[in-house]
Amino acid sequence: MMDNRPSWFVSVCYDGGEEQTSRFIREGFWENYYSEKSGDLIKEIKIGDRIALKATHNKKNKVPFNTNGKIVSVMEIKAIGIVTRNYYDGKKIAVNWTKVERLKEWYFFTFIRSIWKIKPNPKNWMSKELIDFTFNNMPQDINRFRNEPYWKKRFMKDVTYTEEIITVLKQLDGEAHLSYIQEEIRKRKKIKDIEKNPNWRAEIRFTLQKQSSDSKSFANGDDLFYRKSFASEVWGLREMSKKPVQAYSKDMFLAETLMEGEKYDEICSALKEEKRLIIKRVPGAGKKFMAKRLAYSLLQEKDEERVLLFKLSHNQVGGDCVKNSNNIPRYQKCDSLLDESGFMAFCQKAITDHRNDYYFIIDEINRENLNTILVDLLLLFKRDKMVPRDSKNKPKRDRNLWIPENLYIIGMMDMGDLCLRLIDEKLKQYFRFVELEPAFGIIKFSKNNKQMAERLSR
């Protein structure tokens, strides 16, 4: 049952310039030294009422929230107590005080006059919070007060479209598709009344265009954003723009890896058709050097941002998989292949940049780790049945695995591992295999290629 008694907040008072807090607490009373206008209000105080000794002032620095440089009112609670006597002279009451040992500061909802009567009212949440803060040692809900219209207008700076685009792009590693930028800004709800503006998406696009190389401002070097290409809707933050990447071609790949052109064409054709591929090779056939350059040749540039290579260890641990209500796989262990490799984040990057291809390479699939990563491999290589029809450009939610069409997966396996022959036929039911001969067996390999061979065999 709610206590209907009012609570009282009274000033520390000063007598001859000296604060009376210590004296009030020590001698067990409170007295109004300022105005006789509060006499009738003081006479209302009854024995048993709760009372707090307060000091109200303004504060700008060392405030536990951002005031955007504005001064905020603060009420410091010095002591709390129970009224034991009212002298009914309109000035003095007796109080059993308890000094507050730790600093207690209350913000926003304050009162500067010498006495303040707070009535318990369930409909007045501010009064209830103040009473709980003062007498029940509950924390103040700062954000709730800050979001009240009066204080929100005073202390919370209006966020501009430019500021929000910069913040979102920084969170997205500097580049993202326009639709994803727009959706992230909408979800953040930092821009005032964005939901009430039917043209907010156009505002974001216009802001990007106005302050990018699409506009004349670029000629003056003061643009903030850039568009990846004229036909692309992928936008980036210029201060985080990527460094130019080196061009790379099929001929460069063949020269560096000593692979025959027919084998290269076979691998590329299978990968483009299936979007996933396992390359079986004996030691010395290239390993990660060959795999990364294969991806570069398909990208036609050495863009390390769009190639992720993960080398499995012999004790690689697999993750437990369950499916949600939409039959989309979810992962429960943080030590799965997908988590340890960074695949989930890499997949998200490919989703937001759906105009460009991405390559995920799994190296050293062998007898020690195959049994523990098999579930993950099956999910990766048999992705057709688990990608929602409308998920091509849709970002993943939580831990759902949505693999976009522009992400290709390459697995590397030793065909010299005899233990794998026992399950070879089973794997071929799920995976497309290409066998790769070692570079040492190629006719064009000569003494002049020894240095290259050493690099390939590492």
Secondary structure, DSSP 4 states (H G I P E B T S, - for coil): ------EEEEE--EETTEE-HHHHHHHTEEE--S-GGGHHHHHT--TT-EEEEEEEEEE-SS-SS--TT--EEEEEEEEEEEEEEE--SSSEEEEEEEE--S--EEESS---SSEEEE---TT-HHHHHHHHHHHS-PPP-HHHHHTSHHHHHHHSPPPPHHHHHHHHHHHTTTEEEHHHHHHHHHHHT-STTGGG-TTHHHHHHHHHHHTBTTSGGGGGT---EEESSTT--EEEEGGGPPPP--B--HHHHHHHH---HHHHHHHHHHHHHHSEEEEEE-TTS-HHHHHHHHHHHHHTB--GGGEEEEEPPTTPPPPPEEE-TTS-EEE--TTSHHHHHTHHHHHHHHHHTTTS-EEEEEEEE-HHHHHHHHHHHHHHHTGGGGS-TT-TTPPP-TT-----TTEEEEEEEETT-GGGHHHHHHHTTT--EEEE--GGGSTT--GGGHHHHHHHT-
